Amino acid sequence: MLVAGLVFATLAAVLHCYIFVMESVRWTAPSTRKTFGIESAEVAEITKPLAFNQGFYNLFLAITSLIGLILVIAGTETIGLTLIIAGIAPMFAAALVLLLSDHTKARAAITQGTLPLLGLIFLFVALATR
């Protein structure tokens, strides 16, 4: 169970690094605008500072999770698992907020939240069965 939790947490971190790139680096690109439903280049330019900041939140959560993974691998399991959970729990919570605040964004919320949710489930089961 622990290995499965670490795998899903790592995949969640990688996905959130990709989200960072879309939000903070490629926000005005046509493909990113299409992904996020931004109707025009003008709207993308106006919202670019907000997306830039939000992208960094995603990156920092990913980094927190990946540092936790490194610490678990290095043998500092308690600190590592704490960091992983501190990284992926807000990822899942943000997906839940997205889903509850705008049902038209259900696909994005499910994409964003499934990996961290599975990571949390497997990690909590692993911890509970020790």
mmCIF file of the C-alpha atoms, coordinates in Angstrom:
data_MODEL
# 
_entry.id   MODEL 
# 
loop_
_atom_site.group_PDB 
_atom_site.id 
_atom_site.type_symbol 
_atom_site.label_atom_id 
_atom_site.label_alt_id 
_atom_site.label_comp_id 
_atom_site.label_asym_id 
_atom_site.label_entity_id 
_atom_site.label_seq_id 
_atom_site.pdbx_PDB_ins_code 
_atom_site.Cartn_x 
_atom_site.Cartn_y 
_atom_site.Cartn_z 
_atom_site.occupancy 
_atom_site.B_iso_or_equiv 
_atom_site.pdbx_formal_charge 
_atom_site.auth_seq_id 
_atom_site.auth_comp_id 
_atom_site.auth_asym_id 
_atom_site.auth_atom_id 
_atom_site.pdbx_PDB_model_num 
ATOM 1   C CA . MET A 1 1   ? 0.000   0.000  0.000   1.00 0.00 ? 1   MET A CA 1 
ATOM 2   C CA . LEU A 1 2   ? 2.826   2.391  0.805   1.00 0.00 ? 2   LEU A CA 1 
ATOM 3   C CA . VAL A 1 3   ? 4.413   1.951  -2.611  1.00 0.00 ? 3   VAL A CA 1 
ATOM 4   C CA . ALA A 1 4   ? 1.065   2.529  -4.337  1.00 0.00 ? 4   ALA A CA 1 
ATOM 5   C CA . GLY A 1 5   ? 0.545   5.692  -2.284  1.00 0.00 ? 5   GLY A CA 1 
ATOM 6   C CA . LEU A 1 6   ? 4.006   6.949  -3.203  1.00 0.00 ? 6   LEU A CA 1 
ATOM 7   C CA . VAL A 1 7   ? 3.409   6.215  -6.889  1.00 0.00 ? 7   VAL A CA 1 
ATOM 8   C CA . PHE A 1 8   ? 0.087   8.091  -6.948  1.00 0.00 ? 8   PHE A CA 1 
ATOM 9   C CA . ALA A 1 9   ? 1.587   10.988 -4.967  1.00 0.00 ? 9   ALA A CA 1 
ATOM 10  C CA . THR A 1 10  ? 4.453   11.194 -7.455  1.00 0.00 ? 10  THR A CA 1 
ATOM 11  C CA . LEU A 1 11  ? 2.055   11.143 -10.417 1.00 0.00 ? 11  LEU A CA 1 
ATOM 12  C CA . ALA A 1 12  ? 0.008   13.884 -8.748  1.00 0.00 ? 12  ALA A CA 1 
ATOM 13  C CA . ALA A 1 13  ? 3.162   15.971 -8.314  1.00 0.00 ? 13  ALA A CA 1 
ATOM 14  C CA . VAL A 1 14  ? 4.145   15.476 -11.960 1.00 0.00 ? 14  VAL A CA 1 
ATOM 15  C CA . LEU A 1 15  ? 0.644   16.468 -13.089 1.00 0.00 ? 15  LEU A CA 1 
ATOM 16  C CA . HIS A 1 16  ? 0.806   19.607 -10.955 1.00 0.00 ? 16  HIS A CA 1 
ATOM 17  C CA . CYS A 1 17  ? 4.180   20.485 -12.469 1.00 0.00 ? 17  CYS A CA 1 
ATOM 18  C CA . TYR A 1 18  ? 2.492   20.265 -15.867 1.00 0.00 ? 18  TYR A CA 1 
ATOM 19  C CA . ILE A 1 19  ? -0.347  22.468 -14.607 1.00 0.00 ? 19  ILE A CA 1 
ATOM 20  C CA . PHE A 1 20  ? 2.309   24.942 -13.432 1.00 0.00 ? 20  PHE A CA 1 
ATOM 21  C CA . VAL A 1 21  ? 3.761   25.064 -16.945 1.00 0.00 ? 21  VAL A CA 1 
ATOM 22  C CA . MET A 1 22  ? 0.347   25.662 -18.482 1.00 0.00 ? 22  MET A CA 1 
ATOM 23  C CA . GLU A 1 23  ? -0.632  28.363 -15.980 1.00 0.00 ? 23  GLU A CA 1 
ATOM 24  C CA . SER A 1 24  ? 2.661   30.164 -15.433 1.00 0.00 ? 24  SER A CA 1 
ATOM 25  C CA . VAL A 1 25  ? 4.541   29.653 -18.708 1.00 0.00 ? 25  VAL A CA 1 
ATOM 26  C CA . ARG A 1 26  ? 2.041   28.909 -21.483 1.00 0.00 ? 26  ARG A CA 1 
ATOM 27  C CA . TRP A 1 27  ? -1.124  30.692 -20.308 1.00 0.00 ? 27  TRP A CA 1 
ATOM 28  C CA . THR A 1 28  ? -1.579  32.715 -23.482 1.00 0.00 ? 28  THR A CA 1 
ATOM 29  C CA . ALA A 1 29  ? -0.771  29.839 -25.876 1.00 0.00 ? 29  ALA A CA 1 
ATOM 30  C CA . PRO A 1 30  ? -3.777  28.767 -27.969 1.00 0.00 ? 30  PRO A CA 1 
ATOM 31  C CA . SER A 1 31  ? -3.629  25.160 -26.731 1.00 0.00 ? 31  SER A CA 1 
ATOM 32  C CA . THR A 1 32  ? -3.607  26.284 -23.085 1.00 0.00 ? 32  THR A CA 1 
ATOM 33  C CA . ARG A 1 33  ? -6.402  28.781 -23.703 1.00 0.00 ? 33  ARG A CA 1 
ATOM 34  C CA . LYS A 1 34  ? -8.446  25.960 -25.199 1.00 0.00 ? 34  LYS A CA 1 
ATOM 35  C CA . THR A 1 35  ? -7.706  23.653 -22.251 1.00 0.00 ? 35  THR A CA 1 
ATOM 36  C CA . PHE A 1 36  ? -8.873  26.269 -19.751 1.00 0.00 ? 36  PHE A CA 1 
ATOM 37  C CA . GLY A 1 37  ? -11.752 27.600 -21.862 1.00 0.00 ? 37  GLY A CA 1 
ATOM 38  C CA . ILE A 1 38  ? -10.270 31.072 -22.263 1.00 0.00 ? 38  ILE A CA 1 
ATOM 39  C CA . GLU A 1 39  ? -12.217 32.560 -25.162 1.00 0.00 ? 39  GLU A CA 1 
ATOM 40  C CA . SER A 1 40  ? -9.691  35.081 -26.429 1.00 0.00 ? 40  SER A CA 1 
ATOM 41  C CA . ALA A 1 41  ? -6.073  36.183 -26.318 1.00 0.00 ? 41  ALA A CA 1 
ATOM 42  C CA . GLU A 1 42  ? -7.220  39.413 -24.668 1.00 0.00 ? 42  GLU A CA 1 
ATOM 43  C CA . VAL A 1 43  ? -8.851  37.558 -21.770 1.00 0.00 ? 43  VAL A CA 1 
ATOM 44  C CA . ALA A 1 44  ? -5.737  35.410 -21.431 1.00 0.00 ? 44  ALA A CA 1 
ATOM 45  C CA . GLU A 1 45  ? -3.578  38.533 -21.173 1.00 0.00 ? 45  GLU A CA 1 
ATOM 46  C CA . ILE A 1 46  ? -5.875  40.071 -18.558 1.00 0.00 ? 46  ILE A CA 1 
ATOM 47  C CA . THR A 1 47  ? -5.909  36.904 -16.437 1.00 0.00 ? 47  THR A CA 1 
ATOM 48  C CA . LYS A 1 48  ? -2.239  36.088 -16.962 1.00 0.00 ? 48  LYS A CA 1 
ATOM 49  C CA . PRO A 1 49  ? -1.041  37.493 -13.587 1.00 0.00 ? 49  PRO A CA 1 
ATOM 50  C CA . LEU A 1 50  ? -3.656  35.445 -11.720 1.00 0.00 ? 50  LEU A CA 1 
ATOM 51  C CA . ALA A 1 51  ? -2.785  32.280 -13.617 1.00 0.00 ? 51  ALA A CA 1 
ATOM 52  C CA . PHE A 1 52  ? 0.943   32.930 -13.119 1.00 0.00 ? 52  PHE A CA 1 
ATOM 53  C CA . ASN A 1 53  ? 0.462   33.059 -9.345  1.00 0.00 ? 53  ASN A CA 1 
ATOM 54  C CA . GLN A 1 54  ? -1.850  30.053 -9.279  1.00 0.00 ? 54  GLN A CA 1 
ATOM 55  C CA . GLY A 1 55  ? 0.651   28.041 -11.292 1.00 0.00 ? 55  GLY A CA 1 
ATOM 56  C CA . PHE A 1 56  ? 3.267   28.610 -8.644  1.00 0.00 ? 56  PHE A CA 1 
ATOM 57  C CA . TYR A 1 57  ? 0.916   27.294 -5.968  1.00 0.00 ? 57  TYR A CA 1 
ATOM 58  C CA . ASN A 1 58  ? 0.670   24.093 -7.999  1.00 0.00 ? 58  ASN A CA 1 
ATOM 59  C CA . LEU A 1 59  ? 4.441   23.951 -8.384  1.00 0.00 ? 59  LEU A CA 1 
ATOM 60  C CA . PHE A 1 60  ? 5.076   24.450 -4.667  1.00 0.00 ? 60  PHE A CA 1 
ATOM 61  C CA . LEU A 1 61  ? 2.636   21.670 -3.756  1.00 0.00 ? 61  LEU A CA 1 
ATOM 62  C CA . ALA A 1 62  ? 4.397   19.395 -6.231  1.00 0.00 ? 62  ALA A CA 1 
ATOM 63  C CA . ILE A 1 63  ? 7.825   20.284 -4.852  1.00 0.00 ? 63  ILE A CA 1 
ATOM 64  C CA . THR A 1 64  ? 6.641   19.648 -1.286  1.00 0.00 ? 64  THR A CA 1 
ATOM 65  C CA . SER A 1 65  ? 5.396   16.207 -2.326  1.00 0.00 ? 65  SER A CA 1 
ATOM 66  C CA . LEU A 1 66  ? 8.569   15.356 -4.231  1.00 0.00 ? 66  LEU A CA 1 
ATOM 67  C CA . ILE A 1 67  ? 10.811  16.415 -1.346  1.00 0.00 ? 67  ILE A CA 1 
ATOM 68  C CA . GLY A 1 68  ? 8.698   14.154 0.848   1.00 0.00 ? 68  GLY A CA 1 
ATOM 69  C CA . LEU A 1 69  ? 9.204   11.284 -1.587  1.00 0.00 ? 69  LEU A CA 1 
ATOM 70  C CA . ILE A 1 70  ? 12.963  11.819 -1.541  1.00 0.00 ? 70  ILE A CA 1 
ATOM 71  C CA . LEU A 1 71  ? 12.946  11.797 2.257   1.00 0.00 ? 71  LEU A CA 1 
ATOM 72  C CA . VAL A 1 72  ? 10.907  8.574  2.378   1.00 0.00 ? 72  VAL A CA 1 
ATOM 73  C CA . ILE A 1 73  ? 13.359  6.926  -0.014  1.00 0.00 ? 73  ILE A CA 1 
ATOM 74  C CA . ALA A 1 74  ? 16.255  8.239  2.086   1.00 0.00 ? 74  ALA A CA 1 
ATOM 75  C CA . GLY A 1 75  ? 14.779  6.599  5.186   1.00 0.00 ? 75  GLY A CA 1 
ATOM 76  C CA . THR A 1 76  ? 13.253  9.611  6.894   1.00 0.00 ? 76  THR A CA 1 
ATOM 77  C CA . GLU A 1 77  ? 9.768   8.177  6.537   1.00 0.00 ? 77  GLU A CA 1 
ATOM 78  C CA . THR A 1 78  ? 7.789   10.199 9.096   1.00 0.00 ? 78  THR A CA 1 
ATOM 79  C CA . ILE A 1 79  ? 8.946   13.583 7.826   1.00 0.00 ? 79  ILE A CA 1 
ATOM 80  C CA . GLY A 1 80  ? 8.699   12.440 4.221   1.00 0.00 ? 80  GLY A CA 1 
ATOM 81  C CA . LEU A 1 81  ? 5.143   11.131 4.545   1.00 0.00 ? 81  LEU A CA 1 
ATOM 82  C CA . THR A 1 82  ? 4.138   14.283 6.390   1.00 0.00 ? 82  THR A CA 1 
ATOM 83  C CA . LEU A 1 83  ? 5.420   16.406 3.509   1.00 0.00 ? 83  LEU A CA 1 
ATOM 84  C CA . ILE A 1 84  ? 3.771   14.193 0.903   1.00 0.00 ? 84  ILE A CA 1 
ATOM 85  C CA . ILE A 1 85  ? 0.415   14.457 2.652   1.00 0.00 ? 85  ILE A CA 1 
ATOM 86  C CA . ALA A 1 86  ? 0.911   18.206 3.113   1.00 0.00 ? 86  ALA A CA 1 
ATOM 87  C CA . GLY A 1 87  ? 1.439   18.429 -0.649  1.00 0.00 ? 87  GLY A CA 1 
ATOM 88  C CA . ILE A 1 88  ? -1.268  16.153 -2.014  1.00 0.00 ? 88  ILE A CA 1 
ATOM 89  C CA . ALA A 1 89  ? -4.078  16.911 0.453   1.00 0.00 ? 89  ALA A CA 1 
ATOM 90  C CA . PRO A 1 90  ? -4.385  20.528 -0.781  1.00 0.00 ? 90  PRO A CA 1 
ATOM 91  C CA . MET A 1 91  ? -4.236  19.257 -4.375  1.00 0.00 ? 91  MET A CA 1 
ATOM 92  C CA . PHE A 1 92  ? -7.294  17.124 -3.688  1.00 0.00 ? 92  PHE A CA 1 
ATOM 93  C CA . ALA A 1 93  ? -8.991  19.890 -1.689  1.00 0.00 ? 93  ALA A CA 1 
ATOM 94  C CA . ALA A 1 94  ? -8.499  22.369 -4.544  1.00 0.00 ? 94  ALA A CA 1 
ATOM 95  C CA . ALA A 1 95  ? -10.046 19.891 -6.975  1.00 0.00 ? 95  ALA A CA 1 
ATOM 96  C CA . LEU A 1 96  ? -13.004 19.506 -4.643  1.00 0.00 ? 96  LEU A CA 1 
ATOM 97  C CA . VAL A 1 97  ? -13.414 23.295 -4.426  1.00 0.00 ? 97  VAL A CA 1 
ATOM 98  C CA . LEU A 1 98  ? -13.303 23.513 -8.222  1.00 0.00 ? 98  LEU A CA 1 
ATOM 99  C CA . LEU A 1 99  ? -15.953 20.812 -8.565  1.00 0.00 ? 99  LEU A CA 1 
ATOM 100 C CA . LEU A 1 100 ? -18.266 22.311 -5.945  1.00 0.00 ? 100 LEU A CA 1 
ATOM 101 C CA . SER A 1 101 ? -17.891 25.875 -7.206  1.00 0.00 ? 101 SER A CA 1 
ATOM 102 C CA . ASP A 1 102 ? -18.419 25.180 -10.926 1.00 0.00 ? 102 ASP A CA 1 
ATOM 103 C CA . HIS A 1 103 ? -19.969 21.925 -12.095 1.00 0.00 ? 103 HIS A CA 1 
ATOM 104 C CA . THR A 1 104 ? -18.953 22.727 -15.681 1.00 0.00 ? 104 THR A CA 1 
ATOM 105 C CA . LYS A 1 105 ? -15.365 22.157 -14.546 1.00 0.00 ? 105 LYS A CA 1 
ATOM 106 C CA . ALA A 1 106 ? -16.055 18.595 -13.368 1.00 0.00 ? 106 ALA A CA 1 
ATOM 107 C CA . ARG A 1 107 ? -13.651 17.030 -15.865 1.00 0.00 ? 107 ARG A CA 1 
ATOM 108 C CA . ALA A 1 108 ? -10.820 19.331 -14.807 1.00 0.00 ? 108 ALA A CA 1 
ATOM 109 C CA . ALA A 1 109 ? -11.579 18.734 -11.137 1.00 0.00 ? 109 ALA A CA 1 
ATOM 110 C CA . ILE A 1 110 ? -11.568 14.963 -11.603 1.00 0.00 ? 110 ILE A CA 1 
ATOM 111 C CA . THR A 1 111 ? -8.314  15.150 -13.567 1.00 0.00 ? 111 THR A CA 1 
ATOM 112 C CA . GLN A 1 112 ? -6.719  17.349 -10.924 1.00 0.00 ? 112 GLN A CA 1 
ATOM 113 C CA . GLY A 1 113 ? -8.024  15.460 -7.913  1.00 0.00 ? 113 GLY A CA 1 
ATOM 114 C CA . THR A 1 114 ? -7.980  11.746 -8.710  1.00 0.00 ? 114 THR A CA 1 
ATOM 115 C CA . LEU A 1 115 ? -4.242  11.115 -8.356  1.00 0.00 ? 115 LEU A CA 1 
ATOM 116 C CA . PRO A 1 116 ? -3.852  12.939 -5.036  1.00 0.00 ? 116 PRO A CA 1 
ATOM 117 C CA . LEU A 1 117 ? -7.012  11.281 -3.693  1.00 0.00 ? 117 LEU A CA 1 
ATOM 118 C CA . LEU A 1 118 ? -5.698  7.826  -4.562  1.00 0.00 ? 118 LEU A CA 1 
ATOM 119 C CA . GLY A 1 119 ? -2.344  8.753  -3.037  1.00 0.00 ? 119 GLY A CA 1 
ATOM 120 C CA . LEU A 1 120 ? -4.039  9.829  0.190   1.00 0.00 ? 120 LEU A CA 1 
ATOM 121 C CA . ILE A 1 121 ? -6.167  6.692  0.366   1.00 0.00 ? 121 ILE A CA 1 
ATOM 122 C CA . PHE A 1 122 ? -3.234  4.328  -0.147  1.00 0.00 ? 122 PHE A CA 1 
ATOM 123 C CA . LEU A 1 123 ? -0.970  6.249  2.237   1.00 0.00 ? 123 LEU A CA 1 
ATOM 124 C CA . PHE A 1 124 ? -3.598  6.366  4.990   1.00 0.00 ? 124 PHE A CA 1 
ATOM 125 C CA . VAL A 1 125 ? -4.345  2.655  4.568   1.00 0.00 ? 125 VAL A CA 1 
ATOM 126 C CA . ALA A 1 126 ? -0.614  1.897  4.720   1.00 0.00 ? 126 ALA A CA 1 
ATOM 127 C CA . LEU A 1 127 ? -0.241  3.967  7.877   1.00 0.00 ? 127 LEU A CA 1 
ATOM 128 C CA . ALA A 1 128 ? -3.345  2.484  9.486   1.00 0.00 ? 128 ALA A CA 1 
ATOM 129 C CA . THR A 1 129 ? -2.236  -1.092 8.901   1.00 0.00 ? 129 THR A CA 1 
ATOM 130 C CA . ARG A 1 130 ? 1.199   -0.798 10.467  1.00 0.00 ? 130 ARG A CA 1 
# 
